[in-house]
Amino acid sequence: MKSNDISVLVCDDSALMRNLIGRIVEGAEGLTLAGKAMNGKFALEKIPKLNPDIIVLDLEMPEMNGIEFLKERKKRNIDIPVVILSSVAKKGAEVTMEALSLGAVDFIMKPSDTNTLDLTEIAEHMINTLIAYGRKYKSGIEPTPGMPGISAPTPAAVLRPYPATAFDTAEKGGLSIRANYNNFPVRAANREETKRIEIVVIGISTGGPNALREVFKNIDPNLKVPVLVVQHMPAGFTEEFARSLDRICPLPVKEAVSGDLLSPGRVLIAPGSAHLKVERRRLAVVAELDESEVVNGHRPSADVLFASASRAYGGNVLGVIMTGMGKDGARELGTLYNKGAVTIGQDEESSIVYGMPKVAFEAGYIDYQLPLSEIAPKISEIVRERA
């Protein structure tokens, strides 16, 4: 074990699953398997001895299940981040959202089968998720909503210009990826910022569930424009995720369906299986779902949402890009920016993964670079002044 490796405790009542997850962890550079536990009770006993940086937790276990473990974790003031192993079933989605409300930081899908193909499909996402949250914890920053960041927005005048080189880097979990800017719009030199906001669009990925809870818990209850969100999340979870946000948000929140009216103060969450688009009809603007090919490796894609908002509203948009791996959303945020849209990017300190917002920032598309705790107040302020 290297001193900077992220140590992982795997808690699952299935010996097969403990071994499968253990092999993924042991085979990943930057991760070390601290130990295994067959239920929450044994995990609590092992934490002081093993001192893990992150815990992978099943929800359905005998003696002490995942929900009971999270409640006890909170009582004992244990701040080690917990990533849930979740099943696809509707009941799995409901209990996963309950786990997030109890302090779990994120969830990953259990392999539906134990064959090599299935493990290959989930392994990369699991590894990057564990490294991202584990690294935040190991560095002494607890990955919870409201993490401190820079105290003031970065004025557009001091943003870095469109990069001269074709490539730059963005964080992908604990790894570095190369972001290709060749197909990005050149940052407009004489762009004029819109004085009118008609819609808010948000793109977010890893770290998103709890970050969005923070944003929508504190959003202005009198917001005068619709809000559309692309959160990278598996199919079958977004409906329950929208319900969980609706319980804490002063605005109505629901999973989008085709034909939903984009009415003031209504929040629509893209389903996990479809792109979410904005369509302007003769009498109204509505949401449309599209099950076409993935974009930037995702469906839904933030780029698809941002591009459709640009077509429907021009520059009268507030675009927000938040924590997440990769670069989805950054390119079309540039299109919005050049049309005069106001843009917000989450800062590095409060992002679980500073990938999507970093690419947009380094391309020069961000008006306000903000910590998570300041994003809801800034959205509310901008909309209040320009709706």
VOLO-726322 format. One record per residue (C-alpha): residue in three letters; y, x, z. Coordinates in nm, 4 decimals. Example, Ala and Ser with C-alpha at 12.3 -4.5 7.8 and 13.67 -1.06 7.14 Angstrom:
<atoms>
{r = ALA; north = -0.4500; east = 1.2300; up = 0.7800}
{r = SER; north = -0.1060; east = 1.3670; up = 0.7140}
</atoms>
This chain:
<atoms>
{r = MET; north = 0.0000; east = 0.0000; up = 0.0000}
{r = LYS; north = 0.3439; east = 0.1292; up = -0.0963}
{r = SER; north = 0.6225; east = 0.0896; up = 0.1580}
{r = ASN; north = 0.8210; east = -0.1388; up = -0.0712}
{r = ASP; north = 0.5272; east = -0.3630; up = -0.1653}
{r = ILE; north = 0.5505; east = -0.7321; up = -0.0759}
{r = SER; north = 0.2678; east = -0.8219; up = 0.1647}
{r = VAL; north = 0.1065; east = -1.1626; up = 0.1126}
{r = LEU; north = -0.0914; east = -1.3834; up = 0.3516}
{r = VAL; north = -0.3121; east = -1.6366; up = 0.1696}
{r = CYS; north = -0.3977; east = -1.9538; up = 0.3626}
{r = ASP; north = -0.6520; east = -2.1911; up = 0.2050}
{r = ASP; north = -0.9665; east = -2.3579; up = 0.3367}
{r = SER; north = -1.1552; east = -2.2792; up = 0.0137}
{r = ALA; north = -1.3190; east = -1.9355; up = 0.0209}
{r = LEU; north = -1.3253; east = -1.9391; up = -0.3600}
{r = MET; north = -0.9510; east = -2.0091; up = -0.3798}
{r = ARG; north = -0.8726; east = -1.7444; up = -0.1163}
{r = ASN; north = -1.0658; east = -1.4917; up = -0.3227}
{r = LEU; north = -0.9073; east = -1.5972; up = -0.6532}
{r = ILE; north = -0.5522; east = -1.5796; up = -0.5177}
{r = GLY; north = -0.6397; east = -1.2594; up = -0.3342}
{r = ARG; north = -0.7569; east = -1.0962; up = -0.6581}
{r = ILE; north = -0.4366; east = -1.1963; up = -0.8361}
{r = VAL; north = -0.2293; east = -1.0446; up = -0.5539}
{r = GLU; north = -0.4354; east = -0.7257; up = -0.5341}
{r = GLY; north = -0.4125; east = -0.6756; up = -0.9090}
{r = ALA; north = -0.0336; east = -0.7107; up = -0.9206}
{r = GLU; north = 0.1994; east = -0.4132; up = -0.9005}
{r = GLY; north = 0.4461; east = -0.4667; up = -0.6172}
{r = LEU; north = 0.2191; east = -0.6974; up = -0.4141}
{r = THR; north = -0.0310; east = -0.6194; up = -0.1365}
{r = LEU; north = -0.2780; east = -0.8591; up = 0.0228}
{r = ALA; north = -0.2017; east = -0.8618; up = 0.3968}
{r = GLY; north = -0.4868; east = -1.0970; up = 0.4804}
{r = LYS; north = -0.6434; east = -1.4405; up = 0.4464}
{r = ALA; north = -0.6703; east = -1.7475; up = 0.6700}
{r = MET; north = -0.8831; east = -2.0601; up = 0.6344}
{r = ASN; north = -0.6279; east = -2.3005; up = 0.7878}
{r = GLY; north = -0.2820; east = -2.3150; up = 0.9415}
{r = LYS; north = -0.4057; east = -2.2419; up = 1.2954}
{r = PHE; north = -0.5638; east = -1.9118; up = 1.1912}
{r = ALA; north = -0.2556; east = -1.8248; up = 0.9847}
{r = LEU; north = -0.0313; east = -1.8649; up = 1.2896}
{r = GLU; north = -0.2635; east = -1.6386; up = 1.4893}
{r = LYS; north = -0.2599; east = -1.3718; up = 1.2172}
{r = ILE; north = 0.1144; east = -1.3645; up = 1.1455}
{r = PRO; north = 0.2113; east = -1.1422; up = 1.4443}
{r = LYS; north = -0.0643; east = -0.8925; up = 1.3595}
{r = LEU; north = -0.0210; east = -0.8851; up = 0.9818}
{r = ASN; north = 0.3569; east = -0.9322; up = 0.9624}
{r = PRO; north = 0.3484; east = -1.0612; up = 0.6021}
{r = ASP; north = 0.6548; east = -1.0866; up = 0.3775}
{r = ILE; north = 0.5420; east = -1.4159; up = 0.2251}
{r = ILE; north = 0.2752; east = -1.6821; up = 0.2817}
{r = VAL; north = 0.0816; east = -1.8732; up = 0.0159}
{r = LEU; north = -0.0152; east = -2.2050; up = 0.1765}
{r = ASP; north = -0.2586; east = -2.4780; up = 0.0772}
{r = LEU; north = -0.1669; east = -2.8259; up = 0.1971}
{r = GLU; north = -0.5038; east = -2.9939; up = 0.2524}
{r = MET; north = -0.6951; east = -2.8014; up = 0.5219}
{r = PRO; north = -0.8993; east = -2.8961; up = 0.8303}
{r = GLU; north = -0.7788; east = -2.8484; up = 1.1900}
{r = MET; north = -0.4195; east = -2.7641; up = 1.0875}
{r = ASN; north = -0.3034; east = -2.8636; up = 0.7391}
{r = GLY; north = -0.0045; east = -2.7282; up = 0.5488}
{r = ILE; north = 0.2434; east = -2.9896; up = 0.6709}
{r = GLU; north = 0.1398; east = -2.9339; up = 1.0339}
{r = PHE; north = 0.1701; east = -2.5578; up = 0.9816}
{r = LEU; north = 0.5262; east = -2.5930; up = 0.8463}
{r = LYS; north = 0.6280; east = -2.8069; up = 1.1443}
{r = GLU; north = 0.4823; east = -2.5522; up = 1.3879}
{r = ARG; north = 0.6425; east = -2.2674; up = 1.1922}
{r = LYS; north = 0.9795; east = -2.4319; up = 1.2409}
{r = LYS; north = 0.9190; east = -2.4793; up = 1.6166}
{r = ARG; north = 0.8345; east = -2.1106; up = 1.6515}
{r = ASN; north = 1.1365; east = -2.0006; up = 1.4443}
{r = ILE; north = 0.9186; east = -1.8156; up = 1.1952}
{r = ASP; north = 1.1352; east = -1.7411; up = 0.8934}
{r = ILE; north = 0.8713; east = -1.5869; up = 0.6643}
{r = PRO; north = 0.9004; east = -1.7729; up = 0.3299}
{r = VAL; north = 0.6177; east = -2.0108; up = 0.2424}
{r = VAL; north = 0.5118; east = -2.0913; up = -0.1147}
{r = ILE; north = 0.2928; east = -2.4001; up = -0.1480}
{r = LEU; north = -0.0292; east = -2.4196; up = -0.3491}
{r = SER; north = -0.0076; east = -2.7669; up = -0.4997}
{r = SER; north = -0.2429; east = -2.9966; up = -0.6893}
{r = VAL; north = -0.1320; east = -3.2056; up = -0.9869}
{r = ALA; north = -0.2171; east = -3.5479; up = -0.8485}
{r = LYS; north = 0.0584; east = -3.7937; up = -0.7528}
{r = LYS; north = -0.0306; east = -3.7555; up = -0.3866}
{r = GLY; north = -0.0017; east = -3.3780; up = -0.4358}
{r = ALA; north = 0.3527; east = -3.4204; up = -0.5687}
{r = GLU; north = 0.4546; east = -3.6371; up = -0.2734}
{r = VAL; north = 0.3225; east = -3.3997; up = -0.0090}
{r = THR; north = 0.4664; east = -3.1001; up = -0.1955}
{r = MET; north = 0.8149; east = -3.2504; up = -0.1781}
{r = GLU; north = 0.7596; east = -3.3207; up = 0.1923}
{r = ALA; north = 0.6661; east = -2.9549; up = 0.2346}
{r = LEU; north = 0.9877; east = -2.8445; up = 0.0628}
{r = SER; north = 1.1877; east = -3.0688; up = 0.2968}
{r = LEU; north = 1.0145; east = -2.8959; up = 0.5915}
{r = GLY; north = 1.1198; east = -2.5487; up = 0.4796}
{r = ALA; north = 0.8738; east = -2.4319; up = 0.2138}
{r = VAL; north = 1.0736; east = -2.2385; up = -0.0456}
{r = ASP; north = 0.8836; east = -2.3326; up = -0.3622}
{r = PHE; north = 0.5447; east = -2.4311; up = -0.4995}
{r = ILE; north = 0.2969; east = -2.3035; up = -0.7546}
{r = MET; north = 0.0135; east = -2.4887; up = -0.9214}
{r = LYS; north = -0.3426; east = -2.4429; up = -0.8064}
{r = PRO; north = -0.5769; east = -2.3399; up = -1.0870}
{r = SER; north = -0.7377; east = -2.6584; up = -1.2176}
{r = ASP; north = -1.0395; east = -2.4517; up = -1.3094}
{r = THR; north = -1.1618; east = -2.1083; up = -1.2116}
{r = ASN; north = -1.2125; east = -1.9737; up = -1.5623}
{r = THR; north = -1.0252; east = -1.6679; up = -1.6847}
{r = LEU; north = -0.7920; east = -1.8589; up = -1.9174}
{r = ASP; north = -0.6664; east = -2.0842; up = -1.6414}
{r = LEU; north = -0.6061; east = -1.7911; up = -1.4067}
{r = THR; north = -0.4231; east = -1.6010; up = -1.6783}
{r = GLU; north = -0.1916; east = -1.8976; up = -1.7296}
{r = ILE; north = -0.0902; east = -1.9187; up = -1.3632}
{r = ALA; north = -0.1121; east = -1.5517; up = -1.2607}
{r = GLU; north = 0.2182; east = -1.4299; up = -1.4084}
{r = HIS; north = 0.4157; east = -1.7194; up = -1.2632}
{r = MET; north = 0.2497; east = -1.6747; up = -0.9239}
{r = ILE; north = 0.3161; east = -1.3004; up = -0.9160}
{r = ASN; north = 0.6816; east = -1.3337; up = -1.0145}
{r = THR; north = 0.7382; east = -1.6156; up = -0.7651}
{r = LEU; north = 0.5850; east = -1.4193; up = -0.4773}
{r = ILE; north = 0.7810; east = -1.1054; up = -0.5643}
{r = ALA; north = 1.1080; east = -1.2963; up = -0.5961}
{r = TYR; north = 1.0901; east = -1.4727; up = -0.2588}
{r = GLY; north = 0.9153; east = -1.1843; up = -0.0838}
{r = ARG; north = 1.1775; east = -0.9370; up = -0.1968}
{r = LYS; north = 1.4597; east = -1.1580; up = -0.0668}
{r = TYR; north = 1.2874; east = -1.1795; up = 0.2714}
{r = LYS; north = 1.1954; east = -0.8111; up = 0.2861}
{r = SER; north = 1.5554; east = -0.7121; up = 0.2125}
{r = GLY; north = 1.6665; east = -0.9133; up = 0.5131}
{r = ILE; north = 1.8004; east = -1.2175; up = 0.3283}
{r = GLU; north = 1.6212; east = -1.5384; up = 0.4171}
{r = PRO; north = 1.5757; east = -1.7393; up = 0.0942}
{r = THR; north = 1.7161; east = -2.0687; up = 0.2164}
{r = PRO; north = 2.0050; east = -2.2864; up = 0.0917}
{r = GLY; north = 2.3554; east = -2.1677; up = 0.1759}
{r = MET; north = 2.2828; east = -1.7955; up = 0.1654}
{r = PRO; north = 2.6053; east = -1.5923; up = 0.1884}
{r = GLY; north = 2.7482; east = -1.4470; up = -0.1295}
{r = ILE; north = 3.0857; east = -1.3424; up = -0.2587}
{r = SER; north = 3.3619; east = -1.5424; up = -0.0961}
{r = ALA; north = 3.5754; east = -1.6197; up = -0.3998}
{r = PRO; north = 3.5221; east = -1.7039; up = -0.7673}
{r = THR; north = 3.5428; east = -1.4213; up = -1.0162}
{r = PRO; north = 3.8433; east = -1.4931; up = -1.2417}
{r = ALA; north = 3.7696; east = -1.5067; up = -1.6127}
{r = ALA; north = 4.0176; east = -1.2256; up = -1.6738}
{r = VAL; north = 3.7926; east = -0.9705; up = -1.5061}
{r = LEU; north = 3.4607; east = -1.0826; up = -1.6516}
{r = ARG; north = 3.2781; east = -0.8273; up = -1.8609}
{r = PRO; north = 3.3222; east = -0.8864; up = -2.2348}
{r = TYR; north = 3.0411; east = -0.9707; up = -2.4712}
{r = PRO; north = 2.8146; east = -0.6636; up = -2.4499}
{r = ALA; north = 2.8434; east = -0.4016; up = -2.7189}
{r = THR; north = 2.4699; east = -0.3307; up = -2.7134}
{r = ALA; north = 2.2095; east = -0.5703; up = -2.8467}
{r = PHE; north = 2.0113; east = -0.5741; up = -2.5243}
{r = ASP; north = 2.0704; east = -0.5863; up = -2.1527}
{r = THR; north = 1.8504; east = -0.6578; up = -1.8533}
{r = ALA; north = 1.7922; east = -0.9569; up = -1.6302}
{r = GLU; north = 1.5760; east = -0.9910; up = -1.3235}
{r = LYS; north = 1.2378; east = -1.1556; up = -1.3679}
{r = GLY; north = 1.0921; east = -1.1834; up = -1.0232}
{r = GLY; north = 1.0945; east = -0.8227; up = -0.9076}
{r = LEU; north = 1.0701; east = -0.6972; up = -1.2627}
{r = SER; north = 1.3257; east = -0.6178; up = -1.5278}
{r = ILE; north = 1.3229; east = -0.7894; up = -1.8658}
{r = ARG; north = 1.5318; east = -0.7231; up = -2.1736}
{r = ALA; north = 1.7572; east = -1.0074; up = -2.2777}
{r = ASN; north = 1.8363; east = -1.0158; up = -2.6507}
{r = TYR; north = 2.1996; east = -1.1112; up = -2.7127}
{r = ASN; north = 2.1795; east = -1.0891; up = -3.0922}
{r = ASN; north = 2.1604; east = -1.4665; up = -3.1374}
{r = PHE; north = 2.4196; east = -1.5445; up = -2.8691}
{r = PRO; north = 2.7638; east = -1.6755; up = -2.9709}
{r = VAL; north = 3.0397; east = -1.4143; up = -2.9530}
{r = ARG; north = 3.2688; east = -1.4910; up = -2.6613}
{r = ALA; north = 3.5864; east = -1.6523; up = -2.7940}
{r = ALA; north = 3.8906; east = -1.4353; up = -2.7243}
{r = ASN; north = 4.1517; east = -1.7143; up = -2.7357}
{r = ARG; north = 3.9503; east = -1.9997; up = -2.5929}
{r = GLU; north = 4.1422; east = -2.2809; up = -2.4197}
{r = GLU; north = 3.9791; east = -2.4427; up = -2.1184}
{r = THR; north = 3.9415; east = -2.8204; up = -2.1342}
{r = LYS; north = 4.1606; east = -3.0430; up = -1.9209}
{r = ARG; north = 3.9033; east = -3.3250; up = -1.9307}
{r = ILE; north = 3.5491; east = -3.3315; up = -1.7860}
{r = GLU; north = 3.3199; east = -3.6142; up = -1.9008}
{r = ILE; north = 2.9782; east = -3.4835; up = -1.7899}
{r = VAL; north = 2.8157; east = -3.2191; up = -1.5682}
{r = VAL; north = 2.5037; east = -3.0398; up = -1.6973}
{r = ILE; north = 2.2937; east = -2.8069; up = -1.4809}
{r = GLY; north = 2.0193; east = -2.5599; up = -1.5776}
{r = ILE; north = 1.8034; east = -2.4036; up = -1.3050}
{r = SER; north = 1.4551; east = -2.2572; up = -1.2534}
{r = THR; north = 1.2912; east = -2.0404; up = -0.9831}
{r = GLY; north = 1.4508; east = -2.1160; up = -0.6487}
{r = GLY; north = 1.5785; east = -2.4442; up = -0.7870}
{r = PRO; north = 1.4199; east = -2.7120; up = -0.5655}
{r = ASN; north = 1.5932; east = -2.6013; up = -0.2465}
{r = ALA; north = 1.9102; east = -2.4911; up = -0.4279}
{r = LEU; north = 1.9464; east = -2.8381; up = -0.5798}
{r = ARG; north = 1.8876; east = -2.9955; up = -0.2400}
{r = GLU; north = 2.1858; east = -2.7939; up = -0.1163}
{r = VAL; north = 2.4040; east = -2.8937; up = -0.4120}
{r = PHE; north = 2.3269; east = -3.2649; up = -0.4131}
{r = LYS; north = 2.3393; east = -3.3000; up = -0.0360}
{r = ASN; north = 2.7029; east = -3.1866; up = -0.0506}
{r = ILE; north = 2.8216; east = -3.3387; up = -0.3792}
{r = ASP; north = 3.1241; east = -3.5709; up = -0.3826}
{r = PRO; north = 2.9982; east = -3.9302; up = -0.3307}
{r = ASN; north = 3.2823; east = -4.0502; up = -0.5559}
{r = LEU; north = 3.1996; east = -3.8238; up = -0.8516}
{r = LYS; north = 3.3342; east = -3.9951; up = -1.1634}
{r = VAL; north = 3.1022; east = -3.8483; up = -1.4305}
{r = PRO; north = 2.7250; east = -3.8414; up = -1.4991}
{r = VAL; north = 2.5175; east = -3.5380; up = -1.4014}
{r = LEU; north = 2.2137; east = -3.4196; up = -1.6011}
{r = VAL; north = 1.9736; east = -3.1564; up = -1.4678}
{r = VAL; north = 1.7042; east = -2.9401; up = -1.6228}
{r = GLN; north = 1.4861; east = -2.7926; up = -1.3474}
{r = HIS; north = 1.1866; east = -2.5995; up = -1.4772}
{r = MET; north = 0.9025; east = -2.7841; up = -1.3056}
{r = PRO; north = 0.5512; east = -2.8935; up = -1.4068}
{r = ALA; north = 0.4887; east = -3.2404; up = -1.5443}
{r = GLY; north = 0.3950; east = -3.4856; up = -1.2714}
{r = PHE; north = 0.6359; east = -3.3456; up = -1.0116}
{r = THR; north = 0.9836; east = -3.4309; up = -1.1387}
{r = GLU; north = 0.9641; east = -3.8033; up = -1.0608}
{r = GLU; north = 0.8862; east = -3.7332; up = -0.6963}
{r = PHE; north = 1.1378; east = -3.4471; up = -0.6948}
{r = ALA; north = 1.4089; east = -3.6873; up = -0.8139}
{r = ARG; north = 1.3108; east = -3.9320; up = -0.5372}
{r = SER; north = 1.3366; east = -3.6554; up = -0.2780}
{r = LEU; north = 1.6877; east = -3.5686; up = -0.4005}
{r = ASP; north = 1.7846; east = -3.9360; up = -0.4027}
{r = ARG; north = 1.7056; east = -3.9552; up = -0.0308}
{r = ILE; north = 1.9613; east = -3.6863; up = 0.0583}
{r = CYS; north = 2.2206; east = -3.7256; up = -0.2190}
{r = PRO; north = 2.5144; east = -3.9683; up = -0.1855}
{r = LEU; north = 2.4770; east = -4.0391; up = -0.5596}
{r = PRO; north = 2.1789; east = -4.2219; up = -0.7181}
{r = VAL; north = 1.9197; east = -3.9760; up = -0.8540}
{r = LYS; north = 1.6264; east = -4.0596; up = -1.0810}
{r = GLU; north = 1.3930; east = -3.9013; up = -1.3341}
{r = ALA; north = 1.5381; east = -3.9603; up = -1.6806}
{r = VAL; north = 1.3777; east = -4.1941; up = -1.9337}
{r = SER; north = 1.4859; east = -4.2450; up = -2.2941}
{r = GLY; north = 1.7742; east = -4.4896; up = -2.3163}
{r = ASP; north = 1.9103; east = -4.4296; up = -1.9645}
{r = LEU; north = 2.2854; east = -4.4890; up = -1.9647}
{r = LEU; north = 2.4984; east = -4.1904; up = -1.8704}
{r = SER; north = 2.7162; east = -4.3724; up = -1.6207}
{r = PRO; north = 2.9661; east = -4.2236; up = -1.3727}
{r = GLY; north = 2.8083; east = -4.0790; up = -1.0603}
{r = ARG; north = 2.4504; east = -4.1111; up = -1.1842}
{r = VAL; north = 2.2181; east = -3.8079; up = -1.1648}
{r = LEU; north = 1.9303; east = -3.7775; up = -1.4129}
{r = ILE; north = 1.6544; east = -3.5172; up = -1.3760}
{r = ALA; north = 1.4656; east = -3.4048; up = -1.6876}
{r = PRO; north = 1.0926; east = -3.4899; up = -1.6755}
{r = GLY; north = 0.8607; east = -3.1920; up = -1.6510}
{r = SER; north = 0.7086; east = -3.2642; up = -1.9919}
{r = ALA; north = 1.0090; east = -3.3328; up = -2.2168}
{r = HIS; north = 1.3433; east = -3.1943; up = -2.3295}
{r = LEU; north = 1.6407; east = -3.3949; up = -2.2036}
{r = LYS; north = 1.9168; east = -3.4601; up = -2.4594}
{r = VAL; north = 2.2449; east = -3.6487; up = -2.4734}
{r = GLU; north = 2.2899; east = -3.8972; up = -2.7569}
{r = ARG; north = 2.6178; east = -4.0709; up = -2.8398}
{r = ARG; north = 2.5634; east = -4.4236; up = -2.9748}
{r = ARG; north = 2.8191; east = -4.6749; up = -3.0949}
{r = LEU; north = 2.8630; east = -4.8473; up = -2.7587}
{r = ALA; north = 2.7372; east = -4.5905; up = -2.5065}
{r = VAL; north = 2.6117; east = -4.2403; up = -2.4389}
{r = VAL; north = 2.2451; east = -4.2322; up = -2.3373}
{r = ALA; north = 1.9713; east = -3.9901; up = -2.2389}
{r = GLU; north = 1.6978; east = -3.9176; up = -2.4906}
{r = LEU; north = 1.3650; east = -3.7426; up = -2.4286}
{r = ASP; north = 1.2082; east = -3.5127; up = -2.6841}
{r = GLU; north = 0.8557; east = -3.3689; up = -2.6666}
{r = SER; north = 0.9102; east = -3.1122; up = -2.9426}
{r = GLU; north = 0.8124; east = -2.7452; up = -2.9082}
{r = VAL; north = 0.9050; east = -2.5405; up = -2.6029}
{r = VAL; north = 1.2332; east = -2.3465; up = -2.6149}
{r = ASN; north = 1.2638; east = -2.0116; up = -2.4335}
{r = GLY; north = 0.9137; east = -2.0813; up = -2.3011}
{r = HIS; north = 1.0195; east = -2.4091; up = -2.1396}
{r = ARG; north = 1.0084; east = -2.7834; up = -2.1885}
{r = PRO; north = 1.2469; east = -2.9081; up = -2.0611}
{r = SER; north = 1.4892; east = -2.6361; up = -2.1665}
{r = ALA; north = 1.8435; east = -2.5929; up = -2.0374}
{r = ASP; north = 1.9508; east = -2.4652; up = -2.3808}
{r = VAL; north = 1.8403; east = -2.7946; up = -2.5389}
{r = LEU; north = 2.0370; east = -2.9986; up = -2.2834}
{r = PHE; north = 2.3488; east = -2.7810; up = -2.3148}
{r = ALA; north = 2.3398; east = -2.7905; up = -2.6965}
{r = SER; north = 2.3163; east = -3.1699; up = -2.7022}
{r = ALA; north = 2.6013; east = -3.2005; up = -2.4481}
{r = SER; north = 2.8107; east = -2.9802; up = -2.6752}
{r = ARG; north = 2.7418; east = -3.2060; up = -2.9740}
{r = ALA; north = 2.8157; east = -3.5263; up = -2.7815}
{r = TYR; north = 3.1138; east = -3.4163; up = -2.5730}
{r = GLY; north = 3.2516; east = -3.1040; up = -2.7397}
{r = GLY; north = 3.4151; east = -2.8929; up = -2.4703}
{r = ASN; north = 3.4693; east = -3.1773; up = -2.2224}
{r = VAL; north = 3.1770; east = -3.0551; up = -2.0143}
{r = LEU; north = 3.1206; east = -2.8766; up = -1.6839}
{r = GLY; north = 2.8217; east = -2.6471; up = -1.7386}
{r = VAL; north = 2.6365; east = -2.4945; up = -1.4429}
{r = ILE; north = 2.3656; east = -2.2271; up = -1.4603}
{r = MET; north = 2.1781; east = -2.1335; up = -1.1467}
{r = THR; north = 1.8926; east = -1.9268; up = -1.0065}
{r = GLY; north = 1.5989; east = -1.8671; up = -1.2382}
{r = MET; north = 1.3885; east = -1.6183; up = -1.4319}
{r = GLY; north = 1.4682; east = -1.5330; up = -1.7905}
{r = LYS; north = 1.7632; east = -1.6495; up = -1.9975}
{r = ASP; north = 1.7168; east = -2.0224; up = -2.0663}
{r = GLY; north = 2.0531; east = -2.1967; up = -2.0840}
{r = ALA; north = 2.2652; east = -1.8843; up = -2.1247}
{r = ARG; north = 2.2999; east = -1.8996; up = -2.5044}
{r = GLU; north = 2.4132; east = -2.2626; up = -2.5260}
{r = LEU; north = 2.6331; east = -2.2229; up = -2.2198}
{r = GLY; north = 2.8141; east = -1.9779; up = -2.4479}
{r = THR; north = 2.8552; east = -2.2511; up = -2.7103}
{r = LEU; north = 3.0007; east = -2.4825; up = -2.4442}
{r = TYR; north = 3.2262; east = -2.2059; up = -2.3118}
{r = ASN; north = 3.3686; east = -2.1316; up = -2.6571}
{r = LYS; north = 3.4507; east = -2.5013; up = -2.7025}
{r = GLY; north = 3.6522; east = -2.4957; up = -2.3800}
{r = ALA; north = 3.3963; east = -2.6241; up = -2.1292}
{r = VAL; north = 3.4346; east = -2.5116; up = -1.7693}
{r = THR; north = 3.1372; east = -2.3016; up = -1.6530}
{r = ILE; north = 2.9910; east = -2.2075; up = -1.3162}
{r = GLY; north = 2.7239; east = -1.9434; up = -1.2506}
{r = GLN; north = 2.5374; east = -1.8823; up = -0.9261}
{r = ASP; north = 2.5971; east = -1.5332; up = -0.7887}
{r = GLU; north = 2.3357; east = -1.2623; up = -0.7407}
{r = GLU; north = 2.3379; east = -1.2642; up = -0.3612}
{r = SER; north = 2.2408; east = -1.6301; up = -0.3297}
{r = SER; north = 2.0081; east = -1.6500; up = -0.6323}
{r = ILE; north = 1.6370; east = -1.6216; up = -0.5623}
{r = VAL; north = 1.6072; east = -1.4728; up = -0.9125}
{r = TYR; north = 1.9284; east = -1.3516; up = -1.0749}
{r = GLY; north = 1.8095; east = -1.3953; up = -1.4325}
{r = MET; north = 1.9561; east = -1.7000; up = -1.6100}
{r = PRO; north = 2.2984; east = -1.6771; up = -1.4427}
{r = LYS; north = 2.3083; east = -1.2992; up = -1.4889}
{r = VAL; north = 2.2556; east = -1.3232; up = -1.8653}
{r = ALA; north = 2.5337; east = -1.5836; up = -1.8929}
{r = PHE; north = 2.7656; east = -1.3782; up = -1.6708}
{r = GLU; north = 2.7124; east = -1.0542; up = -1.8603}
{r = ALA; north = 2.7694; east = -1.2317; up = -2.1914}
{r = GLY; north = 3.1097; east = -1.3367; up = -2.0555}
{r = TYR; north = 3.0463; east = -1.7110; up = -2.0407}
{r = ILE; north = 3.1197; east = -1.7769; up = -1.6713}
{r = ASP; north = 3.4519; east = -1.9041; up = -1.5359}
{r = TYR; north = 3.3438; east = -1.9164; up = -1.1709}
{r = GLN; north = 3.0746; east = -1.6902; up = -1.0224}
{r = LEU; north = 2.9894; east = -1.8557; up = -0.6900}
{r = PRO; north = 2.7448; east = -1.8429; up = -0.3983}
{r = LEU; north = 2.5195; east = -2.1444; up = -0.3626}
{r = SER; north = 2.7187; east = -2.2852; up = -0.0701}
{r = GLU; north = 3.0334; east = -2.3119; up = -0.2872}
{r = ILE; north = 2.8829; east = -2.4712; up = -0.5988}
{r = ALA; north = 2.8869; east = -2.8377; up = -0.4854}
{r = PRO; north = 3.2482; east = -2.8168; up = -0.3586}
{r = LYS; north = 3.3596; east = -2.6497; up = -0.6843}
{r = ILE; north = 3.1834; east = -2.9099; up = -0.9025}
{r = SER; north = 3.3446; east = -3.1858; up = -0.6959}
{r = GLU; north = 3.6886; east = -3.0239; up = -0.7135}
{r = ILE; north = 3.6814; east = -2.9655; up = -1.0908}
{r = VAL; north = 3.5579; east = -3.3167; up = -1.1677}
{r = ARG; north = 3.8074; east = -3.4734; up = -0.9267}
{r = GLU; north = 4.0946; east = -3.2912; up = -1.1008}
{r = ARG; north = 3.9794; east = -3.3453; up = -1.4598}
{r = ALA; north = 3.7616; east = -3.6580; up = -1.4821}
</atoms>
